[in-house]
Amino acid sequence: MEIDAAAPSGYVVRRATREDLREVIRLNRENLPENYSEEFFEEVLESNPETFLVAEEGGRGGGKRLAGYIMCRVEIGFPLVGRAPLVKKGHVISIAVAPEHRRKGVGMALMVEGMNALRSRGCSEVYLEVRVGNAPAISLYRKLGFRVSRRIPGYYRDGEDAFVMARSL
Ligand SMILES: CC(C)(COP(=O)(O)OP(=O)(O)OC[C@H]1O[C@@H](n2cnc3c(N)ncnc32)[C@H](O)[C@@H]1OP(=O)(O)O)[C@@H](O)C(=O)NCCC(=O)NCCS
């Protein structure tokens, strides 16, 4: 079932392009401690263009600062939610919204559009890792129906544990 994906008023959510990558990398570095090489972003965009999305303020023209992004990829693996054999799973690798655009529904719209795109690509579930102390993100994922499927001790470089959260699509 498709989830209603309306972006909040004044924003558009669309597929990322190669021209967006500089902005995406800036958002990643400024908003998350988990950073990746430029090549990694390029590789995910090339292999999963349907599920790499950006949010921007619409109707502004000019200044191309993005409000947020979500980078997801399709993987094959054992299900976290169901009991089927190998399934196509969507992995939310990274999501961030710039501080001045938060609490307006942009993160929610990126997640919903990302999940719809993963479903269109044949995924039966979606999962992600999140710091156990990241209350805003955990709250967003819970609102979307994600549940904790396990806890990975010391998952992050600074030693913090991760929750793996998942839901079916
Ligand atoms: C997590 C993040 C993407 C949320 O983006 P956002 O655009 O502010 O989220 P939304 O406005 O769509 O919020 C949707 C819901 O998420 C929850 N939420 C978001 N921010 C929250 C906060 N600071 N405290 C508590 N709940 C919060 C709320 O349930 C909220 O619904 P509400 O506003 O009706 O209460 C954003 O805070 C962010 O980029 N954080 C830094 C990067 C990060 O942690 N990424 C996730 C890594 S796993």
The ligand as an SDF file (V2000), in Angstrom:
LIG
                    3D

 48 50  0  0  0  0  0  0  0  0999 V2000
   15.9580   13.0880   12.3090 C   0  0  0  0  0  0  0  0  0  0  0  0
   15.6810   14.2090   11.3000 C   0  0  0  0  0  0  0  0  0  0  0  0
   15.9920   13.7060    9.8890 C   0  0  0  0  0  0  0  0  0  0  0  0
   14.1820   14.5760   11.3910 C   0  0  0  0  0  0  0  0  0  0  0  0
   13.9230   15.5430   10.3720 O   0  0  0  0  0  0  0  0  0  0  0  0
   12.7090   16.6040   10.4870 P   0  0  0  0  0  0  0  0  0  0  0  0
   12.5060   17.1880    9.1550 O   0  0  0  0  0  0  0  0  0  0  0  0
   12.9570   17.5400   11.6250 O   0  0  0  0  0  0  0  0  0  0  0  0
   11.5090   15.6340   10.8840 O   0  0  0  0  0  0  0  0  0  0  0  0
    9.9400   15.9740   10.7570 P   0  0  0  0  0  0  0  0  0  0  0  0
    9.6960   17.4360   10.8800 O   0  0  0  0  0  0  0  0  0  0  0  0
    9.4180   15.3000    9.5540 O   0  0  0  0  0  0  0  0  0  0  0  0
    9.4050   15.2670   12.0760 O   0  0  0  0  0  0  0  0  0  0  0  0
    8.5670   14.1280   12.0270 C   0  0  0  0  0  0  0  0  0  0  0  0
    8.4550   13.5520   13.4190 C   0  0  0  0  0  0  0  0  0  0  0  0
    9.7280   13.1100   13.8870 O   0  0  0  0  0  0  0  0  0  0  0  0
    9.8150   13.3340   15.3140 C   0  0  0  0  0  0  0  0  0  0  0  0
   10.8330   14.3290   15.6290 N   0  0  0  0  0  0  0  0  0  0  0  0
   11.5540   15.0660   14.7440 C   0  0  0  0  0  0  0  0  0  0  0  0
   12.4190   15.8650   15.4210 N   0  0  0  0  0  0  0  0  0  0  0  0
   12.2320   15.6250   16.7290 C   0  0  0  0  0  0  0  0  0  0  0  0
   12.8200   16.1420   17.9200 C   0  0  0  0  0  0  0  0  0  0  0  0
   13.7890   17.0830   17.8760 N   0  0  0  0  0  0  0  0  0  0  0  0
   12.4080   15.6440   19.1070 N   0  0  0  0  0  0  0  0  0  0  0  0
   11.4450   14.7010   19.1690 C   0  0  0  0  0  0  0  0  0  0  0  0
   10.8270   14.1780   18.0760 N   0  0  0  0  0  0  0  0  0  0  0  0
   11.2240   14.6410   16.8760 C   0  0  0  0  0  0  0  0  0  0  0  0
    8.4600   13.8490   15.7250 C   0  0  0  0  0  0  0  0  0  0  0  0
    7.6520   12.7290   16.0280 O   0  0  0  0  0  0  0  0  0  0  0  0
    8.0050   14.5540   14.4730 C   0  0  0  0  0  0  0  0  0  0  0  0
    6.6340   14.7390   14.3760 O   0  0  0  0  0  0  0  0  0  0  0  0
    6.0040   16.1090   14.9920 P   0  0  0  0  0  0  0  0  0  0  0  0
    6.8170   17.2540   14.4730 O   0  0  0  0  0  0  0  0  0  0  0  0
    4.5960   16.0720   14.4770 O   0  0  0  0  0  0  0  0  0  0  0  0
    6.1290   15.9760   16.4780 O   0  0  0  0  0  0  0  0  0  0  0  0
   16.5000   15.4880   11.6470 C   0  0  0  0  0  0  0  0  0  0  0  0
   16.3350   15.7870   13.0200 O   0  0  0  0  0  0  0  0  0  0  0  0
   17.9930   15.3650   11.3510 C   0  0  0  0  0  0  0  0  0  0  0  0
   18.4410   15.5750   10.2280 O   0  0  0  0  0  0  0  0  0  0  0  0
   18.7920   15.0380   12.3870 N   0  0  0  0  0  0  0  0  0  0  0  0
   20.2550   14.9670   12.2190 C   0  0  0  0  0  0  0  0  0  0  0  0
   20.6600   13.8070   11.3440 C   0  0  0  0  0  0  0  0  0  0  0  0
   20.1270   12.4850   11.8800 C   0  0  0  0  0  0  0  0  0  0  0  0
   20.1060   12.2390   13.0800 O   0  0  0  0  0  0  0  0  0  0  0  0
   19.7210   11.6080   10.9540 N   0  0  0  0  0  0  0  0  0  0  0  0
   19.2160   10.2950   11.2910 C   0  0  0  0  0  0  0  0  0  0  0  0
   20.3330    9.3480   11.4620 C   0  0  0  0  0  0  0  0  0  0  0  0
   19.7580    7.6810   11.7180 S   0  0  0  0  0  0  0  0  0  0  0  0
  1  2  1  0
  2  3  1  0
  2  4  1  0
  2 36  1  0
  4  5  1  0
  5  6  1  0
  6  7  2  0
  6  8  1  0
  6  9  1  0
  9 10  1  0
 10 11  2  0
 10 12  1  0
 10 13  1  0
 13 14  1  0
 14 15  1  0
 15 16  1  0
 15 30  1  0
 16 17  1  0
 17 18  1  0
 17 28  1  0
 18 19  1  0
 18 27  1  0
 19 20  2  0
 20 21  1  0
 21 22  1  0
 21 27  2  0
 22 23  1  0
 22 24  2  0
 24 25  1  0
 25 26  2  0
 26 27  1  0
 28 29  1  0
 28 30  1  0
 30 31  1  0
 31 32  1  0
 32 33  2  0
 32 34  1  0
 32 35  1  0
 36 37  1  0
 36 38  1  0
 38 39  2  0
 38 40  1  0
 40 41  1  0
 41 42  1  0
 42 43  1  0
 43 44  2  0
 43 45  1  0
 45 46  1  0
 46 47  1  0
 47 48  1  0
M  END
$$$$
